[in-house]
Amino acid sequence: MGATVFVDGLARDLTVDQLQVLFEPFEPVRIITATHRNGHCLGFGFVMFSTAEQADLAIRALDGAEFMGRRLRVGTTI
């Protein structure tokens, strides 16, 4: 069964490709970032994984990590 994680603290100029590279080692299925009408990232997004185990690995590795000058908050969604 799959799992989705919430990612907060993303840079405004982040691209989905940059986020894909960050999560690539954990084999995400799909990445979605919230964007404003002007195309800038709103600072958060969601990453979907095919297994809960891959999601847990990503959370443990990336929660609190610095990325593009910002501290990430990565956790499970409700």
PDB file of N, CA, C and O in Angstrom:
ATOM      1  N   MET A   1       0.829  -1.180   0.000  1.00  0.00           N
ATOM      2  CA  MET A   1       0.000   0.000   0.000  1.00  0.00           C
ATOM      3  C   MET A   1       0.875   1.244   0.000  1.00  0.00           C
ATOM      4  O   MET A   1       1.884   1.278   0.703  1.00  0.00           O
ATOM      5  N   GLY A   2       0.517   2.262  -0.765  1.00  0.00           N
ATOM      6  CA  GLY A   2       1.306   3.469  -0.896  1.00  0.00           C
ATOM      7  C   GLY A   2       1.174   4.407   0.286  1.00  0.00           C
ATOM      8  O   GLY A   2       0.365   4.188   1.188  1.00  0.00           O
ATOM      9  N   ALA A   3       1.979   5.454   0.265  1.00  0.00           N
ATOM     10  CA  ALA A   3       1.954   6.467   1.316  1.00  0.00           C
ATOM     11  C   ALA A   3       2.302   7.820   0.714  1.00  0.00           C
ATOM     12  O   ALA A   3       3.043   7.910  -0.265  1.00  0.00           O
ATOM     13  N   THR A   4       1.760   8.859   1.311  1.00  0.00           N
ATOM     14  CA  THR A   4       2.029  10.220   0.881  1.00  0.00           C
ATOM     15  C   THR A   4       2.651  10.985   2.030  1.00  0.00           C
ATOM     16  O   THR A   4       2.195  10.880   3.169  1.00  0.00           O
ATOM     17  N   VAL A   5       3.694  11.759   1.741  1.00  0.00           N
ATOM     18  CA  VAL A   5       4.318  12.597   2.760  1.00  0.00           C
ATOM     19  C   VAL A   5       4.124  14.062   2.390  1.00  0.00           C
ATOM     20  O   VAL A   5       4.024  14.421   1.216  1.00  0.00           O
ATOM     21  N   PHE A   6       4.073  14.892   3.419  1.00  0.00           N
ATOM     22  CA  PHE A   6       3.944  16.328   3.286  1.00  0.00           C
ATOM     23  C   PHE A   6       5.335  16.930   3.431  1.00  0.00           C
ATOM     24  O   PHE A   6       6.087  16.553   4.330  1.00  0.00           O
ATOM     25  N   VAL A   7       5.676  17.856   2.557  1.00  0.00           N
ATOM     26  CA  VAL A   7       6.976  18.524   2.605  1.00  0.00           C
ATOM     27  C   VAL A   7       6.719  20.018   2.744  1.00  0.00           C
ATOM     28  O   VAL A   7       6.030  20.612   1.915  1.00  0.00           O
ATOM     29  N   ASP A   8       7.270  20.626   3.789  1.00  0.00           N
ATOM     30  CA  ASP A   8       7.097  22.051   4.035  1.00  0.00           C
ATOM     31  C   ASP A   8       8.475  22.700   4.140  1.00  0.00           C
ATOM     32  O   ASP A   8       9.464  22.038   4.455  1.00  0.00           O
ATOM     33  N   GLY A   9       8.525  23.994   3.875  1.00  0.00           N
ATOM     34  CA  GLY A   9       9.785  24.725   3.953  1.00  0.00           C
ATOM     35  C   GLY A   9      10.491  24.808   2.619  1.00  0.00           C
ATOM     36  O   GLY A   9      11.695  25.061   2.572  1.00  0.00           O
ATOM     37  N   LEU A  10       9.764  24.599   1.529  1.00  0.00           N
ATOM     38  CA  LEU A  10      10.372  24.634   0.193  1.00  0.00           C
ATOM     39  C   LEU A  10      10.621  26.075  -0.250  1.00  0.00           C
ATOM     40  O   LEU A  10       9.872  26.986   0.101  1.00  0.00           O
ATOM     41  N   ALA A  11      11.681  26.260  -1.022  1.00  0.00           N
ATOM     42  CA  ALA A  11      12.036  27.577  -1.548  1.00  0.00           C
ATOM     43  C   ALA A  11      11.013  28.017  -2.597  1.00  0.00           C
ATOM     44  O   ALA A  11      10.449  27.183  -3.305  1.00  0.00           O
ATOM     45  N   ARG A  12      10.776  29.320  -2.695  1.00  0.00           N
ATOM     46  CA  ARG A  12       9.806  29.861  -3.656  1.00  0.00           C
ATOM     47  C   ARG A  12      10.197  29.581  -5.101  1.00  0.00           C
ATOM     48  O   ARG A  12       9.329  29.436  -5.962  1.00  0.00           O
ATOM     49  N   ASP A  13      11.496  29.503  -5.370  1.00  0.00           N
ATOM     50  CA  ASP A  13      11.941  29.287  -6.747  1.00  0.00           C
ATOM     51  C   ASP A  13      12.218  27.820  -7.067  1.00  0.00           C
ATOM     52  O   ASP A  13      12.819  27.509  -8.095  1.00  0.00           O
ATOM     53  N   LEU A  14      11.783  26.928  -6.194  1.00  0.00           N
ATOM     54  CA  LEU A  14      11.961  25.490  -6.392  1.00  0.00           C
ATOM     55  C   LEU A  14      11.186  25.006  -7.620  1.00  0.00           C
ATOM     56  O   LEU A  14      10.082  25.472  -7.902  1.00  0.00           O
ATOM     57  N   THR A  15      11.790  24.062  -8.338  1.00  0.00           N
ATOM     58  CA  THR A  15      11.082  23.402  -9.440  1.00  0.00           C
ATOM     59  C   THR A  15      10.772  21.964  -9.022  1.00  0.00           C
ATOM     60  O   THR A  15      11.419  21.406  -8.136  1.00  0.00           O
ATOM     61  N   VAL A  16       9.791  21.392  -9.666  1.00  0.00           N
ATOM     62  CA  VAL A  16       9.449  19.997  -9.385  1.00  0.00           C
ATOM     63  C   VAL A  16      10.642  19.103  -9.701  1.00  0.00           C
ATOM     64  O   VAL A  16      10.872  18.113  -9.006  1.00  0.00           O
ATOM     65  N   ASP A  17      11.400  19.437 -10.737  1.00  0.00           N
ATOM     66  CA  ASP A  17      12.582  18.638 -11.088  1.00  0.00           C
ATOM     67  C   ASP A  17      13.606  18.634  -9.953  1.00  0.00           C
ATOM     68  O   ASP A  17      14.207  17.597  -9.674  1.00  0.00           O
ATOM     69  N   GLN A  18      13.811  19.772  -9.298  1.00  0.00           N
ATOM     70  CA  GLN A  18      14.761  19.836  -8.183  1.00  0.00           C
ATOM     71  C   GLN A  18      14.282  18.983  -7.012  1.00  0.00           C
ATOM     72  O   GLN A  18      15.076  18.302  -6.363  1.00  0.00           O
ATOM     73  N   LEU A  19      12.994  19.025  -6.753  1.00  0.00           N
ATOM     74  CA  LEU A  19      12.449  18.210  -5.671  1.00  0.00           C
ATOM     75  C   LEU A  19      12.522  16.724  -6.018  1.00  0.00           C
ATOM     76  O   LEU A  19      12.748  15.887  -5.144  1.00  0.00           O
ATOM     77  N   GLN A  20      12.333  16.406  -7.286  1.00  0.00           N
ATOM     78  CA  GLN A  20      12.441  15.024  -7.756  1.00  0.00           C
ATOM     79  C   GLN A  20      13.842  14.477  -7.475  1.00  0.00           C
ATOM     80  O   GLN A  20      13.987  13.342  -7.020  1.00  0.00           O
ATOM     81  N   VAL A  21      14.860  15.275  -7.742  1.00  0.00           N
ATOM     82  CA  VAL A  21      16.248  14.858  -7.504  1.00  0.00           C
ATOM     83  C   VAL A  21      16.467  14.598  -6.010  1.00  0.00           C
ATOM     84  O   VAL A  21      17.134  13.631  -5.641  1.00  0.00           O
ATOM     85  N   LEU A  22      15.910  15.453  -5.154  1.00  0.00           N
ATOM     86  CA  LEU A  22      16.069  15.272  -3.713  1.00  0.00           C
ATOM     87  C   LEU A  22      15.468  13.960  -3.236  1.00  0.00           C
ATOM     88  O   LEU A  22      16.060  13.265  -2.410  1.00  0.00           O
ATOM     89  N   PHE A  23      14.288  13.619  -3.756  1.00  0.00           N
ATOM     90  CA  PHE A  23      13.585  12.420  -3.303  1.00  0.00           C
ATOM     91  C   PHE A  23      13.906  11.174  -4.131  1.00  0.00           C
ATOM     92  O   PHE A  23      13.445  10.082  -3.801  1.00  0.00           O
ATOM     93  N   GLU A  24      14.674  11.323  -5.182  1.00  0.00           N
ATOM     94  CA  GLU A  24      14.979  10.215  -6.093  1.00  0.00           C
ATOM     95  C   GLU A  24      15.506   8.953  -5.398  1.00  0.00           C
ATOM     96  O   GLU A  24      15.107   7.850  -5.772  1.00  0.00           O
ATOM     97  N   PRO A  25      16.392   9.080  -4.397  1.00  0.00           N
ATOM     98  CA  PRO A  25      16.900   7.864  -3.743  1.00  0.00           C
ATOM     99  C   PRO A  25      15.821   7.019  -3.060  1.00  0.00           C
ATOM    100  O   PRO A  25      16.051   5.849  -2.754  1.00  0.00           O
ATOM    101  N   PHE A  26      14.659   7.601  -2.824  1.00  0.00           N
ATOM    102  CA  PHE A  26      13.595   6.906  -2.108  1.00  0.00           C
ATOM    103  C   PHE A  26      12.488   6.427  -3.038  1.00  0.00           C
ATOM    104  O   PHE A  26      11.452   5.952  -2.572  1.00  0.00           O
ATOM    105  N   GLU A  27      12.692   6.544  -4.331  1.00  0.00           N
ATOM    106  CA  GLU A  27      11.784   6.061  -5.366  1.00  0.00           C
ATOM    107  C   GLU A  27      10.359   6.592  -5.221  1.00  0.00           C
ATOM    108  O   GLU A  27       9.414   5.815  -5.084  1.00  0.00           O
ATOM    109  N   PRO A  28      10.208   7.915  -5.250  1.00  0.00           N
ATOM    110  CA  PRO A  28       8.838   8.438  -5.187  1.00  0.00           C
ATOM    111  C   PRO A  28       8.073   8.113  -6.458  1.00  0.00           C
ATOM    112  O   PRO A  28       8.657   7.963  -7.531  1.00  0.00           O
ATOM    113  N   VAL A  29       6.789   8.008  -6.325  1.00  0.00           N
ATOM    114  CA  VAL A  29       5.933   7.726  -7.467  1.00  0.00           C
ATOM    115  C   VAL A  29       5.537   9.025  -8.159  1.00  0.00           C
ATOM    116  O   VAL A  29       5.519   9.105  -9.387  1.00  0.00           O
ATOM    117  N   ARG A  30       5.220  10.041  -7.356  1.00  0.00           N
ATOM    118  CA  ARG A  30       4.747  11.302  -7.922  1.00  0.00           C
ATOM    119  C   ARG A  30       5.030  12.432  -6.947  1.00  0.00           C
ATOM    120  O   ARG A  30       4.944  12.249  -5.733  1.00  0.00           O
ATOM    121  N   ILE A  31       5.370  13.607  -7.482  1.00  0.00           N
ATOM    122  CA  ILE A  31       5.627  14.780  -6.653  1.00  0.00           C
ATOM    123  C   ILE A  31       4.681  15.887  -7.086  1.00  0.00           C
ATOM    124  O   ILE A  31       4.523  16.161  -8.276  1.00  0.00           O
ATOM    125  N   ILE A  32       4.055  16.515  -6.101  1.00  0.00           N
ATOM    126  CA  ILE A  32       3.145  17.621  -6.377  1.00  0.00           C
ATOM    127  C   ILE A  32       3.549  18.782  -5.480  1.00  0.00           C
ATOM    128  O   ILE A  32       3.649  18.613  -4.265  1.00  0.00           O
ATOM    129  N   THR A  33       3.783  19.962  -6.059  1.00  0.00           N
ATOM    130  CA  THR A  33       4.044  21.146  -5.254  1.00  0.00           C
ATOM    131  C   THR A  33       2.895  22.120  -5.428  1.00  0.00           C
ATOM    132  O   THR A  33       2.296  22.218  -6.499  1.00  0.00           O
ATOM    133  N   ALA A  34       2.604  22.827  -4.372  1.00  0.00           N
ATOM    134  CA  ALA A  34       1.570  23.849  -4.439  1.00  0.00           C
ATOM    135  C   ALA A  34       2.180  25.110  -5.025  1.00  0.00           C
ATOM    136  O   ALA A  34       3.221  25.571  -4.559  1.00  0.00           O
ATOM    137  N   THR A  35       1.547  25.665  -6.034  1.00  0.00           N
ATOM    138  CA  THR A  35       2.071  26.869  -6.665  1.00  0.00           C
ATOM    139  C   THR A  35       1.024  27.977  -6.678  1.00  0.00           C
ATOM    140  O   THR A  35      -0.182  27.735  -6.729  1.00  0.00           O
ATOM    141  N   HIS A  36       1.531  29.179  -6.631  1.00  0.00           N
ATOM    142  CA  HIS A  36       0.694  30.370  -6.706  1.00  0.00           C
ATOM    143  C   HIS A  36       0.397  30.654  -8.173  1.00  0.00           C
ATOM    144  O   HIS A  36       1.042  30.084  -9.053  1.00  0.00           O
ATOM    145  N   ARG A  37      -0.542  31.503  -8.442  1.00  0.00           N
ATOM    146  CA  ARG A  37      -0.883  31.838  -9.826  1.00  0.00           C
ATOM    147  C   ARG A  37       0.303  32.352 -10.624  1.00  0.00           C
ATOM    148  O   ARG A  37       0.341  32.181 -11.842  1.00  0.00           O
ATOM    149  N   ASN A  38       1.267  32.975  -9.968  1.00  0.00           N
ATOM    150  CA  ASN A  38       2.430  33.497 -10.686  1.00  0.00           C
ATOM    151  C   ASN A  38       3.481  32.422 -10.957  1.00  0.00           C
ATOM    152  O   ASN A  38       4.533  32.716 -11.523  1.00  0.00           O
ATOM    153  N   GLY A  39       3.205  31.182 -10.559  1.00  0.00           N
ATOM    154  CA  GLY A  39       4.106  30.073 -10.835  1.00  0.00           C
ATOM    155  C   GLY A  39       5.130  29.782  -9.757  1.00  0.00           C
ATOM    156  O   GLY A  39       5.856  28.793  -9.859  1.00  0.00           O
ATOM    157  N   HIS A  40       5.214  30.614  -8.723  1.00  0.00           N
ATOM    158  CA  HIS A  40       6.157  30.363  -7.633  1.00  0.00           C
ATOM    159  C   HIS A  40       5.602  29.320  -6.677  1.00  0.00           C
ATOM    160  O   HIS A  40       4.394  29.231  -6.459  1.00  0.00           O
ATOM    161  N   CYS A  41       6.496  28.544  -6.120  1.00  0.00           N
ATOM    162  CA  CYS A  41       6.117  27.533  -5.130  1.00  0.00           C
ATOM    163  C   CYS A  41       5.608  28.234  -3.874  1.00  0.00           C
ATOM    164  O   CYS A  41       6.189  29.228  -3.439  1.00  0.00           O
ATOM    165  N   LEU A  42       4.549  27.730  -3.303  1.00  0.00           N
ATOM    166  CA  LEU A  42       4.002  28.289  -2.063  1.00  0.00           C
ATOM    167  C   LEU A  42       4.733  27.785  -0.820  1.00  0.00           C
ATOM    168  O   LEU A  42       4.392  28.170   0.298  1.00  0.00           O
ATOM    169  N   GLY A  43       5.721  26.938  -1.009  1.00  0.00           N
ATOM    170  CA  GLY A  43       6.525  26.487   0.118  1.00  0.00           C
ATOM    171  C   GLY A  43       6.193  25.103   0.630  1.00  0.00           C
ATOM    172  O   GLY A  43       6.795  24.641   1.599  1.00  0.00           O
ATOM    173  N   PHE A  44       5.240  24.431  -0.008  1.00  0.00           N
ATOM    174  CA  PHE A  44       4.930  23.078   0.442  1.00  0.00           C
ATOM    175  C   PHE A  44       4.489  22.220  -0.735  1.00  0.00           C
ATOM    176  O   PHE A  44       4.151  22.721  -1.808  1.00  0.00           O
ATOM    177  N   GLY A  45       4.502  20.912  -0.500  1.00  0.00           N
ATOM    178  CA  GLY A  45       4.084  19.982  -1.529  1.00  0.00           C
ATOM    179  C   GLY A  45       3.878  18.599  -0.941  1.00  0.00           C
ATOM    180  O   GLY A  45       3.982  18.395   0.269  1.00  0.00           O
ATOM    181  N   PHE A  46       3.587  17.664  -1.814  1.00  0.00           N
ATOM    182  CA  PHE A  46       3.333  16.286  -1.410  1.00  0.00           C
ATOM    183  C   PHE A  46       4.143  15.352  -2.291  1.00  0.00           C
ATOM    184  O   PHE A  46       4.327  15.603  -3.482  1.00  0.00           O
ATOM    185  N   VAL A  47       4.624  14.271  -1.690  1.00  0.00           N
ATOM    186  CA  VAL A  47       5.374  13.256  -2.423  1.00  0.00           C
ATOM    187  C   VAL A  47       4.708  11.921  -2.152  1.00  0.00           C
ATOM    188  O   VAL A  47       4.535  11.522  -1.001  1.00  0.00           O
ATOM    189  N   MET A  48       4.335  11.233  -3.222  1.00  0.00           N
ATOM    190  CA  MET A  48       3.656   9.943  -3.088  1.00  0.00           C
ATOM    191  C   MET A  48       4.650   8.806  -3.353  1.00  0.00           C
ATOM    192  O   MET A  48       5.457   8.866  -4.281  1.00  0.00           O
ATOM    193  N   PHE A  49       4.571   7.791  -2.529  1.00  0.00           N
ATOM    194  CA  PHE A  49       5.441   6.620  -2.628  1.00  0.00           C
ATOM    195  C   PHE A  49       4.591   5.373  -2.831  1.00  0.00           C
ATOM    196  O   PHE A  49       3.425   5.329  -2.440  1.00  0.00           O
ATOM    197  N   SER A  50       5.193   4.363  -3.447  1.00  0.00           N
ATOM    198  CA  SER A  50       4.459   3.120  -3.669  1.00  0.00           C
ATOM    199  C   SER A  50       4.365   2.286  -2.395  1.00  0.00           C
ATOM    200  O   SER A  50       3.465   1.456  -2.265  1.00  0.00           O
ATOM    201  N   THR A  51       5.297   2.499  -1.442  1.00  0.00           N
ATOM    202  CA  THR A  51       5.242   1.749  -0.182  1.00  0.00           C
ATOM    203  C   THR A  51       5.436   2.685   1.009  1.00  0.00           C
ATOM    204  O   THR A  51       6.097   3.718   0.900  1.00  0.00           O
ATOM    205  N   ALA A  52       4.858   2.312   2.136  1.00  0.00           N
ATOM    206  CA  ALA A  52       5.031   3.073   3.374  1.00  0.00           C
ATOM    207  C   ALA A  52       6.482   3.030   3.837  1.00  0.00           C
ATOM    208  O   ALA A  52       6.959   3.976   4.463  1.00  0.00           O
ATOM    209  N   GLU A  53       7.183   1.951   3.539  1.00  0.00           N
ATOM    210  CA  GLU A  53       8.584   1.823   3.954  1.00  0.00           C
ATOM    211  C   GLU A  53       9.455   2.874   3.270  1.00  0.00           C
ATOM    212  O   GLU A  53      10.318   3.475   3.909  1.00  0.00           O
ATOM    213  N   GLN A  54       9.232   3.099   1.969  1.00  0.00           N
ATOM    214  CA  GLN A  54      10.004   4.118   1.240  1.00  0.00           C
ATOM    215  C   GLN A  54       9.684   5.501   1.798  1.00  0.00           C
ATOM    216  O   GLN A  54      10.580   6.333   1.940  1.00  0.00           O
ATOM    217  N   ALA A  55       8.426   5.749   2.113  1.00  0.00           N
ATOM    218  CA  ALA A  55       8.034   7.031   2.692  1.00  0.00           C
ATOM    219  C   ALA A  55       8.720   7.243   4.041  1.00  0.00           C
ATOM    220  O   ALA A  55       9.221   8.333   4.316  1.00  0.00           O
ATOM    221  N   ASP A  56       8.745   6.209   4.881  1.00  0.00           N
ATOM    222  CA  ASP A  56       9.390   6.312   6.192  1.00  0.00           C
ATOM    223  C   ASP A  56      10.879   6.591   6.056  1.00  0.00           C
ATOM    224  O   ASP A  56      11.429   7.385   6.819  1.00  0.00           O
ATOM    225  N   LEU A  57      11.542   5.949   5.095  1.00  0.00           N
ATOM    226  CA  LEU A  57      12.965   6.211   4.860  1.00  0.00           C
ATOM    227  C   LEU A  57      13.196   7.667   4.476  1.00  0.00           C
ATOM    228  O   LEU A  57      14.124   8.303   4.975  1.00  0.00           O
ATOM    229  N   ALA A  58      12.361   8.190   3.598  1.00  0.00           N
ATOM    230  CA  ALA A  58      12.498   9.576   3.165  1.00  0.00           C
ATOM    231  C   ALA A  58      12.275  10.538   4.327  1.00  0.00           C
ATOM    232  O   ALA A  58      13.007  11.517   4.472  1.00  0.00           O
ATOM    233  N   ILE A  59      11.274  10.267   5.149  1.00  0.00           N
ATOM    234  CA  ILE A  59      10.996  11.130   6.301  1.00  0.00           C
ATOM    235  C   ILE A  59      12.189  11.156   7.245  1.00  0.00           C
ATOM    236  O   ILE A  59      12.631  12.225   7.663  1.00  0.00           O
ATOM    237  N   ARG A  60      12.707   9.986   7.578  1.00  0.00           N
ATOM    238  CA  ARG A  60      13.836   9.914   8.512  1.00  0.00           C
ATOM    239  C   ARG A  60      15.080  10.610   7.955  1.00  0.00           C
ATOM    240  O   ARG A  60      15.825  11.241   8.705  1.00  0.00           O
ATOM    241  N   ALA A  61      15.305  10.499   6.655  1.00  0.00           N
ATOM    242  CA  ALA A  61      16.500  11.080   6.045  1.00  0.00           C
ATOM    243  C   ALA A  61      16.383  12.585   5.810  1.00  0.00           C
ATOM    244  O   ALA A  61      17.379  13.301   5.908  1.00  0.00           O
ATOM    245  N   LEU A  62      15.183  13.072   5.502  1.00  0.00           N
ATOM    246  CA  LEU A  62      15.064  14.448   5.036  1.00  0.00           C
ATOM    247  C   LEU A  62      14.396  15.427   6.003  1.00  0.00           C
ATOM    248  O   LEU A  62      14.524  16.638   5.825  1.00  0.00           O
ATOM    249  N   ASP A  63      13.691  14.936   7.015  1.00  0.00           N
ATOM    250  CA  ASP A  63      13.064  15.849   7.965  1.00  0.00           C
ATOM    251  C   ASP A  63      14.150  16.621   8.712  1.00  0.00           C
ATOM    252  O   ASP A  63      15.011  16.025   9.361  1.00  0.00           O
ATOM    253  N   GLY A  64      14.104  17.932   8.617  1.00  0.00           N
ATOM    254  CA  GLY A  64      15.110  18.783   9.263  1.00  0.00           C
ATOM    255  C   GLY A  64      16.318  19.078   8.399  1.00  0.00           C
ATOM    256  O   GLY A  64      17.176  19.869   8.791  1.00  0.00           O
ATOM    257  N   ALA A  65      16.404  18.458   7.230  1.00  0.00           N
ATOM    258  CA  ALA A  65      17.538  18.693   6.330  1.00  0.00           C
ATOM    259  C   ALA A  65      17.425  20.073   5.695  1.00  0.00           C
ATOM    260  O   ALA A  65      16.327  20.606   5.537  1.00  0.00           O
ATOM    261  N   GLU A  66      18.564  20.643   5.335  1.00  0.00           N
ATOM    262  CA  GLU A  66      18.578  21.918   4.630  1.00  0.00           C
ATOM    263  C   GLU A  66      18.595  21.657   3.134  1.00  0.00           C
ATOM    264  O   GLU A  66      19.358  20.821   2.649  1.00  0.00           O
ATOM    265  N   PHE A  67      17.753  22.375   2.407  1.00  0.00           N
ATOM    266  CA  PHE A  67      17.670  22.236   0.957  1.00  0.00           C
ATOM    267  C   PHE A  67      17.391  23.606   0.367  1.00  0.00           C
ATOM    268  O   PHE A  67      16.393  24.244   0.704  1.00  0.00           O
ATOM    269  N   MET A  68      18.269  24.053  -0.507  1.00  0.00           N
ATOM    270  CA  MET A  68      18.162  25.357  -1.159  1.00  0.00           C
ATOM    271  C   MET A  68      18.071  26.485  -0.129  1.00  0.00           C
ATOM    272  O   MET A  68      17.331  27.452  -0.312  1.00  0.00           O
ATOM    273  N   GLY A  69      18.835  26.344   0.955  1.00  0.00           N
ATOM    274  CA  GLY A  69      18.898  27.380   1.973  1.00  0.00           C
ATOM    275  C   GLY A  69      17.730  27.398   2.952  1.00  0.00           C
ATOM    276  O   GLY A  69      17.612  28.326   3.752  1.00  0.00           O
ATOM    277  N   ARG A  70      16.874  26.396   2.903  1.00  0.00           N
ATOM    278  CA  ARG A  70      15.709  26.333   3.792  1.00  0.00           C
ATOM    279  C   ARG A  70      15.701  25.000   4.530  1.00  0.00           C
ATOM    280  O   ARG A  70      16.155  23.987   3.999  1.00  0.00           O
ATOM    281  N   ARG A  71      15.188  25.004   5.750  1.00  0.00           N
ATOM    282  CA  ARG A  71      15.081  23.778   6.537  1.00  0.00           C
ATOM    283  C   ARG A  71      13.754  23.105   6.205  1.00  0.00           C
ATOM    284  O   ARG A  71      12.689  23.711   6.317  1.00  0.00           O
ATOM    285  N   LEU A  72      13.837  21.830   5.790  1.00  0.00           N
ATOM    286  CA  LEU A  72      12.643  21.086   5.400  1.00  0.00           C
ATOM    287  C   LEU A  72      11.943  20.452   6.602  1.00  0.00           C
ATOM    288  O   LEU A  72      12.581  20.040   7.571  1.00  0.00           O
ATOM    289  N   ARG A  73      10.644  20.388   6.510  1.00  0.00           N
ATOM    290  CA  ARG A  73       9.840  19.617   7.447  1.00  0.00           C
ATOM    291  C   ARG A  73       9.114  18.567   6.608  1.00  0.00           C
ATOM    292  O   ARG A  73       8.298  18.894   5.747  1.00  0.00           O
ATOM    293  N   VAL A  74       9.424  17.316   6.876  1.00  0.00           N
ATOM    294  CA  VAL A  74       8.888  16.219   6.076  1.00  0.00           C
ATOM    295  C   VAL A  74       8.185  15.258   7.037  1.00  0.00           C
ATOM    296  O   VAL A  74       8.774  14.809   8.020  1.00  0.00           O
ATOM    297  N   GLY A  75       6.922  14.948   6.743  1.00  0.00           N
ATOM    298  CA  GLY A  75       6.175  14.058   7.629  1.00  0.00           C
ATOM    299  C   GLY A  75       4.994  13.434   6.908  1.00  0.00           C
ATOM    300  O   GLY A  75       4.734  13.721   5.739  1.00  0.00           O
ATOM    301  N   THR A  76       4.297  12.591   7.614  1.00  0.00           N
ATOM    302  CA  THR A  76       3.154  11.895   7.033  1.00  0.00           C
ATOM    303  C   THR A  76       1.957  12.825   6.956  1.00  0.00           C
ATOM    304  O   THR A  76       1.847  13.792   7.709  1.00  0.00           O
ATOM    305  N   THR A  77       1.069  12.511   6.033  1.00  0.00           N
ATOM    306  CA  THR A  77      -0.175  13.267   5.912  1.00  0.00           C
ATOM    307  C   THR A  77      -1.258  12.549   6.700  1.00  0.00           C
ATOM    308  O   THR A  77      -1.137  11.363   7.008  1.00  0.00           O
ATOM    309  N   ILE A  78      -2.285  13.259   7.011  1.00  0.00           N
ATOM    310  CA  ILE A  78      -3.393  12.665   7.771  1.00  0.00           C
ATOM    311  C   ILE A  78      -4.476  12.230   6.812  1.00  0.00           C
ATOM    312  O   ILE A  78      -5.503  11.703   7.239  1.00  0.00           O
TER     313      ILE A  78
END
